[in-house]
């Protein structure tokens, strides 16, 4: 069976890394520094942030439709434009987690 897994589009988040911590907080987001391995999976690169790496923690509506399936939740975004698109493989950052 063929399948594809891809990270989310980095374009809507590109401006966040240039924002100050105060600006991020006013928008309900925060910049955090990763202090342990495998603690901050980036939703763009689908890789875990490295220890000491700065990431943005924000709430993201990944199923924004006005239905009973509406979903949102916290995600981490690394400063990257490298969106992973994987064919027929599960990225390690996803494989080590219960999905």
C-alpha positions in Angstrom: 0.0 0.0 0.0 1.4 3.4 -1.0 1.0 6.4 1.3 2.4 9.9 1.9 3.1 11.8 5.1 3.8 15.5 4.9 4.4 18.4 7.3 2.2 21.4 7.3 2.8 24.3 5.0 5.5 26.6 6.6 4.3 29.8 4.9 1.6 30.8 7.5 4.2 30.4 10.3 7.3 32.0 8.6 6.8 35.4 10.3 6.6 34.0 13.8 10.3 33.6 14.4 11.0 37.3 13.8 8.5 38.3 16.4 9.6 39.3 19.9 8.7 37.2 22.9 6.2 39.9 24.0 4.5 39.8 20.5 4.3 36.1 20.6 2.8 36.1 24.1 0.2 38.7 23.1 -0.9 36.2 20.4 -1.1 33.3 22.8 2.2 31.8 21.6 5.6 31.4 23.2 9.2 30.8 22.3 10.7 27.9 24.2 14.1 26.3 24.2 14.1 22.5 24.0 15.6 21.0 27.1 15.3 17.3 26.4 15.4 15.0 23.4 12.2 14.1 21.6 10.2 16.7 23.5 9.3 19.1 20.6 8.2 17.5 17.4 8.1 20.1 14.6 4.9 19.9 12.5 6.7 21.3 9.4 9.8 19.2 9.3 8.4 16.3 11.2 11.6 16.1 13.1 12.2 16.5 16.8 13.9 19.8 17.8 17.5 19.4 19.1 18.3 20.1 22.7 18.9 23.9 23.0 17.0 24.7 19.9 14.4 27.5 20.0 10.9 26.6 18.8 7.5 28.3 18.8 4.7 26.7 20.8 1.3 27.7 19.5 -2.3 26.5 19.2 -3.2 25.3 15.7 -6.6 24.4 14.3 -5.7 21.4 12.1 -9.3 20.5 11.4 -11.1 23.9 11.4 -14.3 22.8 9.7 -17.5 23.6 11.7 -18.3 20.0 12.3 -18.3 17.7 15.3 -14.8 16.7 14.1 -13.4 20.3 14.7 -9.9 19.8 16.2 -7.2 22.1 17.4 -4.2 21.7 19.7 -0.7 22.8 20.6 2.1 22.3 18.1 5.8 23.2 17.9 7.3 25.0 14.9 11.0 25.0 14.3 12.6 27.8 12.2 12.5 25.9 9.0 11.0 26.0 5.5 12.0 22.4 4.9 8.6 20.8 4.8 8.9 17.0 4.9 7.1 15.0 2.3 7.8 11.3 2.8 6.5 8.5 0.5 5.9 5.1 2.0 8.0 5.7 5.2 7.1 6.9 8.6 9.4 9.7 9.8 11.3 8.8 13.0 9.7 11.6 15.0 6.3 10.0 14.3 7.4 6.4 14.5 8.5 6.8 18.2 5.2 8.2 19.3 1.8 6.6 19.8 -0.4 8.0 17.0 
